[in-house]
């Protein structure tokens, strides 16, 4: 009986293996050009109009299409415009009141939702998320109808109430996971040492939440200051928030002063959001992105 020998196989040499691995890595590292093009197009459509507005805010000519050179003409015009300055002051007051009210109520709501272990607490947590998924125009119309039904005249006060109601959910989302991450034994130790429940919260819990509270406060200030939809449906005739005043002005034609105002609002919002992200780092906490994302 003859034994059949298996066909001999020649193992590939090491240079051939290295060359094949390099080709595989080259294909893996090759960047998809279509995705790069789509990403570049997305950012161009998103930021190019903003860049044009910022550029023409420094235009020396009274033109929105022809750039005649750099000048601060329209920024000086904004500084000397009493109507726009009055609206700016109104927006600042609304933002400050909404920030303070939503932070106080949001902290209390976050503490209550975390400490409440019943089904009612879970239901309240779901209801709290409704304003985040509800279209803002629906919230604006509902707020206007509520004030009209109660016989309340639309004014700066109604805008403040609407903005506080709308902003509470944002504060609660930011703080809720931070409250849940706190060690309850620290607060229990304060109670064992003779502190009351309120003293334990004031002296132990709130200082631990301070970075997240400040970050959420700055974020709410930026959101309310730039808000238009809710302010439009709940504001009165005068004084109007700056965003509503700008909308009223552009209905009769876009003036270069509006470009300057928009650029200043954009710069202020970017600075505030950056501050909200870096505040936790100043307190030695984890990154601001973790706090704002609720991780």
TORKOL-4160 file (C-alpha; in steps of 0.2 Angstrom, whole numbers, padded with zeros to 4 digits, m for minus):
295
<pt num="1" X="0000" Y="0000" Z="0000"/>
<pt num="2" X="0007" Y="0017" Z="m0005"/>
<pt num="3" X="0005" Y="0031" Z="0006"/>
<pt num="4" X="0001" Y="0048" Z="m0002"/>
<pt num="5" X="0011" Y="0062" Z="0004"/>
<pt num="6" X="0002" Y="0078" Z="0006"/>
<pt num="7" X="0006" Y="0092" Z="m0006"/>
<pt num="8" X="0020" Y="0103" Z="0001"/>
<pt num="9" X="0015" Y="0121" Z="0005"/>
<pt num="10" X="0028" Y="0134" Z="0005"/>
<pt num="11" X="0025" Y="0147" Z="0019"/>
<pt num="12" X="0025" Y="0165" Z="0014"/>
<pt num="13" X="0041" Y="0174" Z="0017"/>
<pt num="14" X="0042" Y="0187" Z="0031"/>
<pt num="15" X="0044" Y="0202" Z="0018"/>
<pt num="16" X="0029" Y="0196" Z="0009"/>
<pt num="17" X="0019" Y="0195" Z="0025"/>
<pt num="18" X="0025" Y="0213" Z="0030"/>
<pt num="19" X="0020" Y="0220" Z="0013"/>
<pt num="20" X="0003" Y="0212" Z="0014"/>
<pt num="21" X="0000" Y="0219" Z="0032"/>
<pt num="22" X="0006" Y="0236" Z="0026"/>
<pt num="23" X="m0007" Y="0235" Z="0011"/>
<pt num="24" X="m0021" Y="0230" Z="0024"/>
<pt num="25" X="m0016" Y="0245" Z="0035"/>
<pt num="26" X="m0016" Y="0257" Z="0021"/>
<pt num="27" X="m0033" Y="0252" Z="0016"/>
<pt num="28" X="m0039" Y="0253" Z="0034"/>
<pt num="29" X="m0031" Y="0270" Z="0036"/>
<pt num="30" X="m0038" Y="0277" Z="0020"/>
<pt num="31" X="m0050" Y="0291" Z="0024"/>
<pt num="32" X="m0067" Y="0290" Z="0015"/>
<pt num="33" X="m0067" Y="0305" Z="0004"/>
<pt num="34" X="m0086" Y="0305" Z="0002"/>
<pt num="35" X="m0088" Y="0307" Z="0021"/>
<pt num="36" X="m0075" Y="0321" Z="0022"/>
<pt num="37" X="m0084" Y="0330" Z="0008"/>
<pt num="38" X="m0101" Y="0328" Z="0016"/>
<pt num="39" X="m0093" Y="0334" Z="0033"/>
<pt num="40" X="m0085" Y="0349" Z="0025"/>
<pt num="41" X="m0101" Y="0354" Z="0016"/>
<pt num="42" X="m0111" Y="0353" Z="0032"/>
<pt num="43" X="m0099" Y="0364" Z="0042"/>
<pt num="44" X="m0098" Y="0376" Z="0027"/>
<pt num="45" X="m0117" Y="0377" Z="0026"/>
<pt num="46" X="m0118" Y="0379" Z="0045"/>
<pt num="47" X="m0105" Y="0392" Z="0048"/>
<pt num="48" X="m0102" Y="0401" Z="0032"/>
<pt num="49" X="m0118" Y="0412" Z="0034"/>
<pt num="50" X="m0112" Y="0416" Z="0052"/>
<pt num="51" X="m0095" Y="0421" Z="0046"/>
<pt num="52" X="m0103" Y="0432" Z="0032"/>
<pt num="53" X="m0113" Y="0441" Z="0046"/>
<pt num="54" X="m0098" Y="0444" Z="0057"/>
<pt num="55" X="m0088" Y="0450" Z="0042"/>
<pt num="56" X="m0101" Y="0463" Z="0036"/>
<pt num="57" X="m0103" Y="0469" Z="0054"/>
<pt num="58" X="m0086" Y="0477" Z="0051"/>
<pt num="59" X="m0091" Y="0484" Z="0034"/>
<pt num="60" X="m0087" Y="0503" Z="0031"/>
<pt num="61" X="m0101" Y="0504" Z="0018"/>
<pt num="62" X="m0120" Y="0503" Z="0021"/>
<pt num="63" X="m0121" Y="0488" Z="0011"/>
<pt num="64" X="m0124" Y="0469" Z="0014"/>
<pt num="65" X="m0117" Y="0463" Z="m0002"/>
<pt num="66" X="m0101" Y="0474" Z="m0006"/>
<pt num="67" X="m0087" Y="0475" Z="0007"/>
<pt num="68" X="m0079" Y="0492" Z="0007"/>
<pt num="69" X="m0066" Y="0489" Z="0021"/>
<pt num="70" X="m0065" Y="0486" Z="0039"/>
<pt num="71" X="m0073" Y="0499" Z="0051"/>
<pt num="72" X="m0082" Y="0499" Z="0068"/>
<pt num="73" X="m0095" Y="0511" Z="0061"/>
<pt num="74" X="m0110" Y="0499" Z="0065"/>
<pt num="75" X="m0104" Y="0495" Z="0082"/>
<pt num="76" X="m0103" Y="0513" Z="0086"/>
<pt num="77" X="m0121" Y="0515" Z="0079"/>
<pt num="78" X="m0127" Y="0501" Z="0090"/>
<pt num="79" X="m0119" Y="0509" Z="0106"/>
<pt num="80" X="m0128" Y="0526" Z="0102"/>
<pt num="81" X="m0145" Y="0517" Z="0098"/>
<pt num="82" X="m0156" Y="0520" Z="0113"/>
<pt num="83" X="m0170" Y="0507" Z="0107"/>
<pt num="84" X="m0157" Y="0493" Z="0105"/>
<pt num="85" X="m0149" Y="0497" Z="0121"/>
<pt num="86" X="m0165" Y="0497" Z="0130"/>
<pt num="87" X="m0169" Y="0480" Z="0123"/>
<pt num="88" X="m0152" Y="0474" Z="0128"/>
<pt num="89" X="m0155" Y="0479" Z="0146"/>
<pt num="90" X="m0172" Y="0470" Z="0145"/>
<pt num="91" X="m0164" Y="0454" Z="0139"/>
<pt num="92" X="m0151" Y="0455" Z="0152"/>
<pt num="93" X="m0164" Y="0457" Z="0166"/>
<pt num="94" X="m0174" Y="0442" Z="0159"/>
<pt num="95" X="m0159" Y="0431" Z="0158"/>
<pt num="96" X="m0153" Y="0435" Z="0176"/>
<pt num="97" X="m0171" Y="0432" Z="0183"/>
<pt num="98" X="m0173" Y="0416" Z="0173"/>
<pt num="99" X="m0156" Y="0410" Z="0178"/>
<pt num="100" X="m0159" Y="0413" Z="0196"/>
<pt num="101" X="m0177" Y="0406" Z="0197"/>
<pt num="102" X="m0173" Y="0390" Z="0186"/>
<pt num="103" X="m0157" Y="0386" Z="0196"/>
<pt num="104" X="m0166" Y="0387" Z="0213"/>
<pt num="105" X="m0181" Y="0377" Z="0207"/>
<pt num="106" X="m0170" Y="0365" Z="0197"/>
<pt num="107" X="m0159" Y="0361" Z="0212"/>
<pt num="108" X="m0174" Y="0357" Z="0223"/>
<pt num="109" X="m0182" Y="0347" Z="0209"/>
<pt num="110" X="m0166" Y="0337" Z="0206"/>
<pt num="111" X="m0164" Y="0333" Z="0225"/>
<pt num="112" X="m0182" Y="0328" Z="0226"/>
<pt num="113" X="m0182" Y="0316" Z="0211"/>
<pt num="114" X="m0166" Y="0308" Z="0217"/>
<pt num="115" X="m0172" Y="0306" Z="0235"/>
<pt num="116" X="m0189" Y="0300" Z="0230"/>
<pt num="117" X="m0189" Y="0281" Z="0227"/>
<pt num="118" X="m0208" Y="0279" Z="0224"/>
<pt num="119" X="m0217" Y="0277" Z="0207"/>
<pt num="120" X="m0223" Y="0295" Z="0209"/>
<pt num="121" X="m0205" Y="0300" Z="0208"/>
<pt num="122" X="m0202" Y="0290" Z="0193"/>
<pt num="123" X="m0217" Y="0298" Z="0185"/>
<pt num="124" X="m0212" Y="0315" Z="0190"/>
<pt num="125" X="m0195" Y="0312" Z="0182"/>
<pt num="126" X="m0203" Y="0308" Z="0165"/>
<pt num="127" X="m0214" Y="0323" Z="0166"/>
<pt num="128" X="m0199" Y="0334" Z="0169"/>
<pt num="129" X="m0192" Y="0328" Z="0152"/>
<pt num="130" X="m0207" Y="0333" Z="0142"/>
<pt num="131" X="m0202" Y="0352" Z="0140"/>
<pt num="132" X="m0185" Y="0345" Z="0132"/>
<pt num="133" X="m0194" Y="0336" Z="0118"/>
<pt num="134" X="m0209" Y="0348" Z="0116"/>
<pt num="135" X="m0206" Y="0360" Z="0101"/>
<pt num="136" X="m0203" Y="0377" Z="0108"/>
<pt num="137" X="m0216" Y="0385" Z="0097"/>
<pt num="138" X="m0229" Y="0374" Z="0105"/>
<pt num="139" X="m0222" Y="0379" Z="0122"/>
<pt num="140" X="m0223" Y="0397" Z="0117"/>
<pt num="141" X="m0241" Y="0396" Z="0111"/>
<pt num="142" X="m0247" Y="0387" Z="0126"/>
<pt num="143" X="m0239" Y="0400" Z="0138"/>
<pt num="144" X="m0247" Y="0414" Z="0128"/>
<pt num="145" X="m0264" Y="0405" Z="0129"/>
<pt num="146" X="m0262" Y="0402" Z="0148"/>
<pt num="147" X="m0258" Y="0420" Z="0151"/>
<pt num="148" X="m0272" Y="0426" Z="0140"/>
<pt num="149" X="m0284" Y="0414" Z="0149"/>
<pt num="150" X="m0279" Y="0420" Z="0166"/>
<pt num="151" X="m0281" Y="0438" Z="0161"/>
<pt num="152" X="m0263" Y="0443" Z="0163"/>
<pt num="153" X="m0256" Y="0456" Z="0151"/>
<pt num="154" X="m0241" Y="0451" Z="0141"/>
<pt num="155" X="m0225" Y="0460" Z="0148"/>
<pt num="156" X="m0207" Y="0457" Z="0153"/>
<pt num="157" X="m0214" Y="0448" Z="0169"/>
<pt num="158" X="m0223" Y="0435" Z="0158"/>
<pt num="159" X="m0207" Y="0432" Z="0148"/>
<pt num="160" X="m0198" Y="0429" Z="0164"/>
<pt num="161" X="m0211" Y="0416" Z="0170"/>
<pt num="162" X="m0211" Y="0407" Z="0153"/>
<pt num="163" X="m0192" Y="0406" Z="0152"/>
<pt num="164" X="m0191" Y="0400" Z="0170"/>
<pt num="165" X="m0203" Y="0386" Z="0167"/>
<pt num="166" X="m0194" Y="0381" Z="0151"/>
<pt num="167" X="m0177" Y="0381" Z="0159"/>
<pt num="168" X="m0180" Y="0371" Z="0174"/>
<pt num="169" X="m0179" Y="0355" Z="0165"/>
<pt num="170" X="m0161" Y="0359" Z="0159"/>
<pt num="171" X="m0155" Y="0362" Z="0176"/>
<pt num="172" X="m0163" Y="0347" Z="0183"/>
<pt num="173" X="m0155" Y="0336" Z="0169"/>
<pt num="174" X="m0138" Y="0343" Z="0173"/>
<pt num="175" X="m0139" Y="0341" Z="0192"/>
<pt num="176" X="m0149" Y="0325" Z="0194"/>
<pt num="177" X="m0135" Y="0313" Z="0190"/>
<pt num="178" X="m0123" Y="0324" Z="0200"/>
<pt num="179" X="m0135" Y="0322" Z="0215"/>
<pt num="180" X="m0136" Y="0303" Z="0212"/>
<pt num="181" X="m0117" Y="0302" Z="0212"/>
<pt num="182" X="m0115" Y="0310" Z="0229"/>
<pt num="183" X="m0111" Y="0299" Z="0244"/>
<pt num="184" X="m0126" Y="0299" Z="0255"/>
<pt num="185" X="m0115" Y="0293" Z="0270"/>
<pt num="186" X="m0108" Y="0311" Z="0271"/>
<pt num="187" X="m0125" Y="0319" Z="0273"/>
<pt num="188" X="m0129" Y="0305" Z="0285"/>
<pt num="189" X="m0113" Y="0309" Z="0295"/>
<pt num="190" X="m0118" Y="0327" Z="0296"/>
<pt num="191" X="m0135" Y="0322" Z="0303"/>
<pt num="192" X="m0127" Y="0311" Z="0316"/>
<pt num="193" X="m0116" Y="0325" Z="0322"/>
<pt num="194" X="m0132" Y="0335" Z="0326"/>
<pt num="195" X="m0135" Y="0345" Z="0310"/>
<pt num="196" X="m0153" Y="0347" Z="0304"/>
<pt num="197" X="m0159" Y="0341" Z="0287"/>
<pt num="198" X="m0158" Y="0359" Z="0280"/>
<pt num="199" X="m0141" Y="0362" Z="0288"/>
<pt num="200" X="m0134" Y="0345" Z="0280"/>
<pt num="201" X="m0141" Y="0350" Z="0263"/>
<pt num="202" X="m0134" Y="0368" Z="0265"/>
<pt num="203" X="m0117" Y="0364" Z="0272"/>
<pt num="204" X="m0113" Y="0347" Z="0264"/>
<pt num="205" X="m0124" Y="0344" Z="0248"/>
<pt num="206" X="m0125" Y="0361" Z="0240"/>
<pt num="207" X="m0106" Y="0364" Z="0241"/>
<pt num="208" X="m0103" Y="0348" Z="0233"/>
<pt num="209" X="m0115" Y="0353" Z="0219"/>
<pt num="210" X="m0108" Y="0370" Z="0217"/>
<pt num="211" X="m0098" Y="0367" Z="0201"/>
<pt num="212" X="m0113" Y="0359" Z="0192"/>
<pt num="213" X="m0125" Y="0373" Z="0199"/>
<pt num="214" X="m0113" Y="0387" Z="0192"/>
<pt num="215" X="m0111" Y="0378" Z="0175"/>
<pt num="216" X="m0130" Y="0376" Z="0173"/>
<pt num="217" X="m0133" Y="0394" Z="0178"/>
<pt num="218" X="m0121" Y="0401" Z="0165"/>
<pt num="219" X="m0129" Y="0389" Z="0152"/>
<pt num="220" X="m0146" Y="0394" Z="0156"/>
<pt num="221" X="m0141" Y="0413" Z="0155"/>
<pt num="222" X="m0134" Y="0410" Z="0137"/>
<pt num="223" X="m0150" Y="0400" Z="0132"/>
<pt num="224" X="m0162" Y="0413" Z="0138"/>
<pt num="225" X="m0153" Y="0428" Z="0132"/>
<pt num="226" X="m0153" Y="0421" Z="0114"/>
<pt num="227" X="m0170" Y="0414" Z="0115"/>
<pt num="228" X="m0183" Y="0421" Z="0102"/>
<pt num="229" X="m0198" Y="0409" Z="0100"/>
<pt num="230" X="m0203" Y="0409" Z="0118"/>
<pt num="231" X="m0200" Y="0427" Z="0120"/>
<pt num="232" X="m0209" Y="0432" Z="0105"/>
<pt num="233" X="m0225" Y="0424" Z="0110"/>
<pt num="234" X="m0225" Y="0430" Z="0128"/>
<pt num="235" X="m0218" Y="0448" Z="0127"/>
<pt num="236" X="m0228" Y="0464" Z="0127"/>
<pt num="237" X="m0227" Y="0479" Z="0116"/>
<pt num="238" X="m0213" Y="0488" Z="0125"/>
<pt num="239" X="m0199" Y="0485" Z="0131"/>
<pt num="240" X="m0195" Y="0470" Z="0120"/>
<pt num="241" X="m0181" Y="0458" Z="0122"/>
<pt num="242" X="m0166" Y="0460" Z="0110"/>
<pt num="243" X="m0170" Y="0445" Z="0100"/>
<pt num="244" X="m0188" Y="0451" Z="0097"/>
<pt num="245" X="m0182" Y="0468" Z="0093"/>
<pt num="246" X="m0170" Y="0462" Z="0080"/>
<pt num="247" X="m0184" Y="0452" Z="0072"/>
<pt num="248" X="m0195" Y="0467" Z="0072"/>
<pt num="249" X="m0182" Y="0477" Z="0064"/>
<pt num="250" X="m0177" Y="0465" Z="0050"/>
<pt num="251" X="m0195" Y="0464" Z="0044"/>
<pt num="252" X="m0193" Y="0482" Z="0037"/>
<pt num="253" X="m0176" Y="0478" Z="0029"/>
<pt num="254" X="m0159" Y="0472" Z="0036"/>
<pt num="255" X="m0148" Y="0486" Z="0042"/>
<pt num="256" X="m0129" Y="0483" Z="0045"/>
<pt num="257" X="m0132" Y="0487" Z="0063"/>
<pt num="258" X="m0141" Y="0471" Z="0065"/>
<pt num="259" X="m0125" Y="0462" Z="0059"/>
<pt num="260" X="m0115" Y="0470" Z="0073"/>
<pt num="261" X="m0128" Y="0466" Z="0086"/>
<pt num="262" X="m0129" Y="0448" Z="0080"/>
<pt num="263" X="m0110" Y="0446" Z="0081"/>
<pt num="264" X="m0109" Y="0453" Z="0098"/>
<pt num="265" X="m0123" Y="0441" Z="0104"/>
<pt num="266" X="m0114" Y="0426" Z="0096"/>
<pt num="267" X="m0097" Y="0431" Z="0104"/>
<pt num="268" X="m0106" Y="0433" Z="0121"/>
<pt num="269" X="m0115" Y="0416" Z="0119"/>
<pt num="270" X="m0099" Y="0407" Z="0115"/>
<pt num="271" X="m0090" Y="0415" Z="0129"/>
<pt num="272" X="m0103" Y="0410" Z="0141"/>
<pt num="273" X="m0104" Y="0392" Z="0135"/>
<pt num="274" X="m0085" Y="0391" Z="0136"/>
<pt num="275" X="m0086" Y="0397" Z="0154"/>
<pt num="276" X="m0099" Y="0384" Z="0158"/>
<pt num="277" X="m0088" Y="0370" Z="0152"/>
<pt num="278" X="m0073" Y="0376" Z="0161"/>
<pt num="279" X="m0081" Y="0381" Z="0178"/>
<pt num="280" X="m0080" Y="0363" Z="0185"/>
<pt num="281" X="m0061" Y="0362" Z="0181"/>
<pt num="282" X="m0059" Y="0378" Z="0191"/>
<pt num="283" X="m0066" Y="0369" Z="0206"/>
<pt num="284" X="m0055" Y="0353" Z="0203"/>
<pt num="285" X="m0070" Y="0343" Z="0197"/>
<pt num="286" X="m0071" Y="0333" Z="0182"/>
<pt num="287" X="m0072" Y="0341" Z="0165"/>
<pt num="288" X="m0087" Y="0352" Z="0161"/>
<pt num="289" X="m0092" Y="0341" Z="0147"/>
<pt num="290" X="m0096" Y="0327" Z="0159"/>
<pt num="291" X="m0106" Y="0338" Z="0170"/>
<pt num="292" X="m0116" Y="0346" Z="0155"/>
<pt num="293" X="m0119" Y="0329" Z="0148"/>
<pt num="294" X="m0125" Y="0322" Z="0165"/>
<pt num="295" X="m0111" Y="0309" Z="0166"/>
